[in-house]
Every structure is written in C-alpha cells, then in structure tokens.
Amino acid sequence: MSRPSLPTIKFQEWVVTSNTEKRMIWSTYWVNGRFTTSLLKVKLMQAAAALQGQEGQAAVVLSTVMDTGPEEARKRLSTALLELNQVPA
C-alpha cells in the first residue's frame, strides 16, 4: 500500500544564538486548512475564516540545537516533520 504524499509546506527559518547554545527554528502558520509564512496572509485568512464560521488555526514551530552545521540541523528538522505524518488527523 502506498503512502499518501505530503503537501509542500513553506517554513521560515531562523538561527537563534544565546550564551549557551545555537538553535535552528522553522515555523509556519495553518489557517482554515492552508499553510503560510506570511503574517499578512494569516490575518486575511483569519478574517475570511471567521466570516465563514471556520476558525481553525495553529502555529507550527520546530526547533533543534545546532551543535554541528546547518545541514545537519535541517536534516533533523525534516525528519521531525516526516514523523508528524504519523500524528492522527
């Protein structure tokens, strides 16, 4: 049995550094069944969803320590995203 393909989702990427660690963070927003990284689109989609009586929304944020280079951190975040496919709808 083949697995359904995952939708393409855009994420914003940040690298945040403190005195004790460096982290890579990916984030996106989900509003009314659609993903976006644009805060303007989030507000417009929230308004449209509210007018339709549909107000489902979420922020999706993943983070990992950057103890090596950025490619290794991206690999870990990608693996975590694939694991989210196992979460029941």
RONU-965405 format. One record per atom (N, C-alpha, C): residue number from 1; residue in one letter; atom name; y, z, x. Coordinates in Angstrom, 1 decimal. Atoms other than C-alpha are relative to their C-alpha. Last residue first. Layout:
BEGIN
+-------+-------+-------+--------+--------+--------+
! ketor ! zakol ! semar !      v !      w !      u !
+-------+-------+-------+--------+--------+--------+
!   NUM !     a !    CA !      Y !      Z !      X !
...
+-------+-------+-------+--------+--------+--------+
//
This chain:
BEGIN
+-------+-------+-------+--------+--------+--------+
! ketor ! zakol ! semar !      v !      w !      u !
+-------+-------+-------+--------+--------+--------+
!    89 !     a !     N !   -1.3 !    0.4 !    0.6 !
!    89 !     a !    CA !   13.8 !   11.9 !   -5.7 !
!    89 !     a !     C !    0.4 !    1.1 !   -1.0 !
!    88 !     p !     N !    0.1 !    0.5 !    1.4 !
!    88 !     p !    CA !   11.2 !   13.8 !   -3.7 !
!    88 !     p !     C !    1.3 !   -0.4 !   -0.6 !
!    87 !     v !     N !   -0.5 !   -1.0 !    1.0 !
!    87 !     v !    CA !   12.0 !   14.2 !    0.0 !
!    87 !     v !     C !   -0.1 !   -0.6 !   -1.4 !
!    86 !     q !     N !    1.1 !   -0.8 !    0.5 !
!    86 !     q !    CA !    9.7 !   12.0 !    2.2 !
!    86 !     q !     C !    0.4 !    1.0 !   -1.1 !
!    85 !     n !     N !    0.6 !    0.9 !    1.0 !
!    85 !     n !    CA !   12.5 !    9.4 !    2.7 !
!    85 !     n !     C !   -1.2 !    0.7 !   -0.6 !
!    84 !     l !     N !   -0.6 !   -0.3 !    1.3 !
!    84 !     l !    CA !   14.4 !   12.3 !    4.4 !
!    84 !     l !     C !   -0.7 !   -0.9 !   -1.1 !
!    83 !     e !     N !    0.7 !   -1.1 !    0.6 !
!    83 !     e !    CA !   11.9 !   11.9 !    7.3 !
!    83 !     e !     C !    0.6 !    0.4 !   -1.4 !
!    82 !     l !     N !    1.2 !    0.5 !    0.5 !
!    82 !     l !    CA !   13.4 !    8.5 !    8.1 !
!    82 !     l !     C !   -0.8 !    1.1 !   -0.7 !
!    81 !     l !     N !   -0.3 !    0.8 !    1.2 !
!    81 !     l !    CA !   16.8 !   10.1 !    8.3 !
!    81 !     l !     C !   -1.3 !   -0.6 !   -0.6 !
!    80 !     a !     N !   -0.3 !   -1.0 !    1.1 !
!    80 !     a !    CA !   15.5 !   12.7 !   10.8 !
!    80 !     a !     C !    0.3 !   -0.7 !   -1.3 !
!    79 !     t !     N !    1.3 !   -0.5 !    0.3 !
!    79 !     t !    CA !   14.0 !    9.9 !   13.0 !
!    79 !     t !     C !    0.2 !    1.0 !   -1.2 !
!    78 !     s !     N !    0.7 !    1.1 !    0.7 !
!    78 !     s !    CA !   17.4 !    8.1 !   13.0 !
!    78 !     s !     C !   -1.4 !    0.5 !   -0.5 !
!    77 !     l !     N !   -0.6 !    0.1 !    1.3 !
!    77 !     l !    CA !   19.1 !   11.4 !   14.0 !
!    77 !     l !     C !   -0.7 !   -1.1 !   -0.8 !
!    76 !     r !     N !    0.4 !   -1.2 !    0.7 !
!    76 !     r !    CA !   16.6 !   11.9 !   16.9 !
!    76 !     r !     C !    0.6 !    0.0 !   -1.4 !
!    75 !     k !     N !    1.4 !    0.1 !    0.3 !
!    75 !     k !    CA !   17.1 !    8.3 !   18.1 !
!    75 !     k !     C !   -0.5 !    1.2 !   -0.9 !
!    74 !     r !     N !    0.1 !    1.0 !    1.1 !
!    74 !     r !    CA !   20.9 !    8.6 !   17.9 !
!    74 !     r !     C !   -1.5 !   -0.2 !   -0.4 !
!    73 !     a !     N !   -0.5 !   -0.7 !    1.2 !
!    73 !     a !    CA !   20.7 !   11.8 !   20.1 !
!    73 !     a !     C !   -0.1 !   -1.0 !   -1.2 !
!    72 !     e !     N !    1.1 !   -0.9 !    0.4 !
!    72 !     e !    CA !   18.5 !    9.9 !   22.6 !
!    72 !     e !     C !    0.4 !    0.8 !   -1.2 !
!    71 !     e !     N !    1.1 !    0.8 !    0.5 !
!    71 !     e !    CA !   21.0 !    7.0 !   22.7 !
!    71 !     e !     C !   -1.2 !    0.9 !   -0.5 !
!    70 !     p !     N !   -0.1 !    0.3 !    1.5 !
!    70 !     p !    CA !   23.9 !    9.3 !   23.1 !
!    70 !     p !     C !   -1.1 !   -0.7 !   -0.6 !
!    69 !     g !     N !   -1.0 !    1.0 !    0.3 !
!    69 !     g !    CA !   22.7 !   10.7 !   26.5 !
!    69 !     g !     C !    0.1 !   -0.2 !   -1.5 !
!    68 !     t !     N !    0.2 !    1.2 !   -0.8 !
!    68 !     t !    CA !   20.9 !   14.0 !   27.1 !
!    68 !     t !     C !    1.1 !   -1.0 !   -0.4 !
!    67 !     d !     N !    0.4 !   -0.5 !   -1.3 !
!    67 !     d !    CA !   21.5 !   17.5 !   25.8 !
!    67 !     d !     C !   -0.3 !   -1.1 !    1.0 !
!    66 !     m !     N !    0.0 !    1.0 !   -0.9 !
!    66 !     m !    CA !   23.5 !   16.1 !   22.8 !
!    66 !     m !     C !   -0.3 !    0.5 !    1.4 !
!    65 !     v !     N !   -0.6 !   -0.3 !   -1.3 !
!    65 !     v !    CA !   22.6 !   18.6 !   20.2 !
!    65 !     v !     C !   -0.1 !   -1.2 !    0.9 !
!    64 !     t !     N !    0.9 !   -0.4 !   -1.1 !
!    64 !     t !    CA !   21.9 !   17.2 !   16.8 !
!    64 !     t !     C !    0.7 !    0.3 !    1.3 !
!    63 !     s !     N !   -0.6 !   -0.4 !   -1.3 !
!    63 !     s !    CA !   23.7 !   16.8 !   13.5 !
!    63 !     s !     C !   -1.1 !    0.3 !    0.9 !
!    62 !     l !     N !    1.1 !   -0.3 !   -1.0 !
!    62 !     l !    CA !   23.1 !   15.2 !   10.1 !
!    62 !     l !     C !    0.6 !    0.3 !    1.3 !
!    61 !     v !     N !   -0.4 !   -0.3 !   -1.4 !
!    61 !     v !    CA !   25.5 !   15.2 !    7.2 !
!    61 !     v !     C !   -1.2 !    0.4 !    0.8 !
!    60 !     v !     N !    1.2 !    0.0 !   -0.8 !
!    60 !     v !    CA !   25.1 !   13.7 !    3.7 !
!    60 !     v !     C !    0.4 !    0.2 !    1.4 !
!    59 !     a !     N !   -0.3 !    0.3 !   -1.4 !
!    59 !     a !    CA !   27.9 !   14.6 !    1.3 !
!    59 !     a !     C !   -1.3 !    0.1 !    0.8 !
!    58 !     a !     N !    0.5 !   -0.8 !   -1.1 !
!    58 !     a !    CA !   26.9 !   14.5 !   -2.3 !
!    58 !     a !     C !    0.6 !   -0.5 !    1.3 !
!    57 !     q !     N !   -0.6 !    0.3 !   -1.2 !
!    57 !     q !    CA !   27.8 !   13.2 !   -5.8 !
!    57 !     q !     C !   -0.5 !    0.9 !    1.1 !
!    56 !     g !     N !    0.8 !   -0.3 !   -1.1 !
!    56 !     g !    CA !   26.6 !   12.9 !   -9.3 !
!    56 !     g !     C !    0.6 !   -0.4 !    1.3 !
!    55 !     e !     N !   -0.8 !   -0.7 !   -1.1 !
!    55 !     e !    CA !   29.5 !   12.9 !  -11.8 !
!    55 !     e !     C !   -0.9 !    0.4 !    1.2 !
!    54 !     q !     N !    1.0 !   -0.1 !   -1.0 !
!    54 !     q !    CA !   28.4 !   10.4 !  -14.5 !
!    54 !     q !     C !    0.7 !    0.6 !    1.3 !
!    53 !     g !     N !    0.8 !   -1.2 !    0.3 !
!    53 !     g !    CA !   30.4 !   10.7 !  -17.7 !
!    53 !     g !     C !   -1.1 !    0.2 !    1.0 !
!    52 !     q !     N !    1.2 !    0.5 !    0.6 !
!    52 !     q !    CA !   31.7 !    7.1 !  -17.4 !
!    52 !     q !     C !   -0.9 !    1.2 !   -0.3 !
!    51 !     l !     N !   -0.4 !    0.7 !    1.3 !
!    51 !     l !    CA !   35.3 !    8.3 !  -16.8 !
!    51 !     l !     C !   -1.3 !   -0.5 !   -0.7 !
!    50 !     a !     N !   -0.5 !   -1.0 !    1.0 !
!    50 !     a !    CA !   34.0 !   10.8 !  -14.2 !
!    50 !     a !     C !    0.3 !   -0.7 !   -1.4 !
!    49 !     a !     N !    1.2 !   -0.7 !    0.5 !
!    49 !     a !    CA !   32.0 !    8.0 !  -12.4 !
!    49 !     a !     C !    0.4 !    1.1 !   -1.1 !
!    48 !     a !     N !    0.8 !    0.9 !    0.9 !
!    48 !     a !    CA !   35.1 !    5.8 !  -12.2 !
!    48 !     a !     C !   -1.2 !    0.7 !   -0.6 !
!    47 !     a !     N !   -0.8 !    0.2 !    1.2 !
!    47 !     a !    CA !   37.2 !    8.7 !  -10.8 !
!    47 !     a !     C !   -0.7 !   -0.9 !   -1.0 !
!    46 !     q !     N !    0.0 !   -1.3 !    0.7 !
!    46 !     q !    CA !   34.6 !    9.7 !   -8.3 !
!    46 !     q !     C !    0.7 !   -0.2 !   -1.3 !
!    45 !     m !     N !    1.3 !   -0.1 !    0.6 !
!    45 !     m !    CA !   34.2 !    6.1 !   -7.2 !
!    45 !     m !     C !   -0.2 !    1.2 !   -0.8 !
!    44 !     l !     N !    0.1 !    1.0 !    1.1 !
!    44 !     l !    CA !   37.9 !    5.8 !   -6.6 !
!    44 !     l !     C !   -1.3 !    0.0 !   -0.7 !
!    43 !     k !     N !   -0.9 !   -0.4 !    1.1 !
!    43 !     k !    CA !   38.0 !    9.1 !   -4.7 !
!    43 !     k !     C !   -0.1 !   -1.0 !   -1.1 !
!    42 !     v !     N !    0.6 !   -1.2 !    0.7 !
!    42 !     v !    CA !   34.9 !    8.2 !   -2.6 !
!    42 !     v !     C !    0.9 !    0.4 !   -1.2 !
!    41 !     k !     N !    1.1 !    0.4 !    0.9 !
!    41 !     k !    CA !   36.3 !    4.7 !   -1.9 !
!    41 !     k !     C !   -0.6 !    1.2 !   -0.7 !
!    40 !     l !     N !   -0.7 !    0.6 !    1.1 !
!    40 !     l !    CA !   39.5 !    6.3 !   -0.4 !
!    40 !     l !     C !   -1.0 !   -0.5 !   -1.1 !
!    39 !     l !     N !   -0.5 !   -1.0 !    0.9 !
!    39 !     l !    CA !   37.3 !    8.6 !    1.7 !
!    39 !     l !     C !    0.8 !   -0.6 !   -1.2 !
!    38 !     s !     N !   -1.5 !    0.1 !    0.3 !
!    38 !     s !    CA !   35.5 !    5.6 !    3.1 !
!    38 !     s !     C !    0.4 !    1.1 !   -1.0 !
!    37 !     t !     N !   -0.6 !   -0.9 !   -0.9 !
!    37 !     t !    CA !   32.0 !    6.4 !    4.5 !
!    37 !     t !     C !    1.5 !    0.1 !   -0.2 !
!    36 !     t !     N !   -1.2 !    0.5 !   -0.6 !
!    36 !     t !    CA !   30.2 !    5.0 !    1.5 !
!    36 !     t !     C !    0.5 !    1.0 !    1.1 !
!    35 !     f !     N !   -0.4 !   -0.7 !   -1.2 !
!    35 !     f !    CA !   26.9 !    5.4 !   -0.3 !
!    35 !     f !     C !    1.3 !   -0.7 !    0.5 !
!    34 !     r !     N !   -0.4 !    0.9 !   -1.1 !
!    34 !     r !    CA !   26.2 !    4.4 !   -3.9 !
!    34 !     r !     C !    0.5 !    0.8 !    1.2 !
!    33 !     g !     N !    1.0 !    0.9 !   -0.4 !
!    33 !     g !    CA !   24.3 !    6.1 !   -6.8 !
!    33 !     g !     C !    0.3 !   -0.9 !    1.2 !
!    32 !     n !     N !    0.5 !    0.8 !    1.1 !
!    32 !     n !    CA !   27.2 !    7.7 !   -8.5 !
!    32 !     n !     C !   -1.0 !   -1.1 !    0.4 !
!    31 !     v !     N !   -0.7 !   -0.2 !    1.3 !
!    31 !     v !    CA !   28.8 !    9.0 !   -5.3 !
!    31 !     v !     C !   -0.6 !   -1.0 !   -1.0 !
!    30 !     w !     N !    0.7 !    0.7 !    1.0 !
!    30 !     w !    CA !   27.0 !    9.4 !   -2.0 !
!    30 !     w !     C !    0.7 !    0.4 !   -1.3 !
!    29 !     y !     N !   -0.2 !   -0.5 !    1.4 !
!    29 !     y !    CA !   29.1 !   10.2 !    1.0 !
!    29 !     y !     C !   -0.9 !   -0.8 !   -1.0 !
!    28 !     t !     N !   -0.3 !    1.0 !    1.0 !
!    28 !     t !    CA !   28.3 !    9.6 !    4.7 !
!    28 !     t !     C !    0.1 !    0.7 !   -1.3 !
!    27 !     s !     N !   -0.3 !   -0.4 !    1.3 !
!    27 !     s !    CA !   28.0 !   11.6 !    7.9 !
!    27 !     s !     C !    0.3 !   -1.2 !   -0.9 !
!    26 !     w !     N !   -0.1 !    1.1 !    0.8 !
!    26 !     w !    CA !   26.5 !   11.5 !   11.4 !
!    26 !     w !     C !    0.3 !    0.5 !   -1.4 !
!    25 !     i !     N !    0.0 !   -0.2 !    1.5 !
!    25 !     i !    CA !   27.2 !   14.2 !   13.9 !
!    25 !     i !     C !    0.1 !   -1.4 !   -0.7 !
!    24 !     m !     N !   -0.3 !    1.3 !    0.7 !
!    24 !     m !    CA !   26.5 !   14.2 !   17.6 !
!    24 !     m !     C !   -0.2 !    0.3 !   -1.4 !
!    23 !     r !     N !    0.9 !    0.4 !    1.1 !
!    23 !     r !    CA !   26.7 !   17.6 !   19.3 !
!    23 !     r !     C !    0.5 !   -1.4 !   -0.5 !
!    22 !     k !     N !   -0.6 !    1.3 !    0.4 !
!    22 !     k !    CA !   28.0 !   19.0 !   22.7 !
!    22 !     k !     C !   -1.0 !   -0.5 !   -1.1 !
!    21 !     e !     N !    0.8 !    1.2 !    0.2 !
!    21 !     e !    CA !   27.4 !   22.6 !   23.5 !
!    21 !     e !     C !    0.7 !   -1.2 !   -0.4 !
!    20 !     t !     N !    1.4 !   -0.3 !   -0.2 !
!    20 !     t !    CA !   28.7 !   26.0 !   24.7 !
!    20 !     t !     C !   -0.9 !   -1.2 !   -0.2 !
!    19 !     n !     N !    0.3 !   -0.6 !   -1.3 !
!    19 !     n !    CA !   32.4 !   25.5 !   25.3 !
!    19 !     n !     C !   -1.5 !    0.2 !    0.3 !
!    18 !     s !     N !   -0.5 !   -1.3 !   -0.1 !
!    18 !     s !    CA !   32.6 !   23.1 !   22.4 !
!    18 !     s !     C !   -0.2 !    0.6 !    1.4 !
!    17 !     t !     N !    0.3 !   -0.8 !   -1.2 !
!    17 !     t !    CA !   32.2 !   19.4 !   22.1 !
!    17 !     t !     C !    0.7 !    1.4 !   -0.1 !
!    16 !     v !     N !   -0.8 !   -1.3 !    0.0 !
!    16 !     v !    CA !   32.0 !   17.3 !   19.0 !
!    16 !     v !     C !   -0.5 !    0.8 !    1.1 !
!    15 !     v !     N !    0.6 !   -0.9 !   -1.1 !
!    15 !     v !    CA !   30.7 !   13.7 !   19.1 !
!    15 !     v !     C !    1.0 !    1.1 !    0.1 !
!    14 !     w !     N !   -1.0 !   -0.8 !   -0.8 !
!    14 !     w !    CA !   31.4 !   11.9 !   15.8 !
!    14 !     w !     C !   -0.8 !    0.7 !    1.1 !
!    13 !     e !     N !    0.5 !   -0.7 !   -1.2 !
!    13 !     e !    CA !   29.6 !    9.1 !   14.0 !
!    13 !     e !     C !    1.1 !    0.7 !    0.7 !
!    12 !     q !     N !   -1.0 !   -0.3 !   -1.0 !
!    12 !     q !    CA !   30.4 !    7.8 !   10.5 !
!    12 !     q !     C !   -0.7 !    0.8 !    1.1 !
!    11 !     f !     N !   -0.3 !   -1.4 !   -0.4 !
!    11 !     f !    CA !   27.3 !    6.6 !    8.7 !
!    11 !     f !     C !    1.2 !   -0.1 !    0.9 !
!    10 !     k !     N !   -0.9 !   -0.2 !   -1.1 !
!    10 !     k !    CA !   26.5 !    3.3 !    6.9 !
!    10 !     k !     C !    0.4 !    1.5 !    0.2 !
!     9 !     i !     N !   -1.0 !   -1.0 !    0.3 !
!     9 !     i !    CA !   23.4 !    3.2 !    4.7 !
!     9 !     i !     C !    0.9 !    0.1 !    1.3 !
!     8 !     t !     N !   -0.8 !   -0.1 !   -1.2 !
!     8 !     t !    CA !   21.0 !    0.2 !    4.6 !
!     8 !     t !     C !    1.2 !    0.9 !   -0.4 !
!     7 !     p !     N !   -1.2 !    0.7 !    0.1 !
!     7 !     p !    CA !   18.6 !    0.9 !    1.7 !
!     7 !     p !     C !    0.8 !    0.2 !    1.4 !
!     6 !     l !     N !   -1.1 !   -0.9 !    0.2 !
!     6 !     l !    CA !   15.1 !    2.0 !    2.6 !
!     6 !     l !     C !    1.3 !   -0.8 !    0.0 !
!     5 !     s !     N !   -1.0 !    0.0 !   -1.1 !
!     5 !     s !    CA !   12.3 !   -0.5 !    2.1 !
!     5 !     s !     C !    1.1 !    1.0 !   -0.3 !
!     4 !     p !     N !   -1.3 !    0.7 !    0.4 !
!     4 !     p !    CA !    9.5 !    0.5 !   -0.3 !
!     4 !     p !     C !    1.0 !    0.1 !    1.2 !
!     3 !     r !     N !   -1.1 !   -0.9 !    0.4 !
!     3 !     r !    CA !    6.3 !    1.4 !    1.5 !
!     3 !     r !     C !    1.2 !   -0.7 !   -0.4 !
!     2 !     s !     N !   -1.2 !    0.1 !   -0.9 !
!     2 !     s !    CA !    3.4 !   -1.0 !    1.5 !
!     2 !     s !     C !    1.0 !    1.0 !   -0.6 !
!     1 !     m !     N !   -1.2 !    0.0 !    0.8 !
!     1 !     m !    CA !    0.0 !    0.0 !    0.0 !
!     1 !     m !     C !    1.2 !    0.0 !    0.9 !
+-------+-------+-------+--------+--------+--------+
//
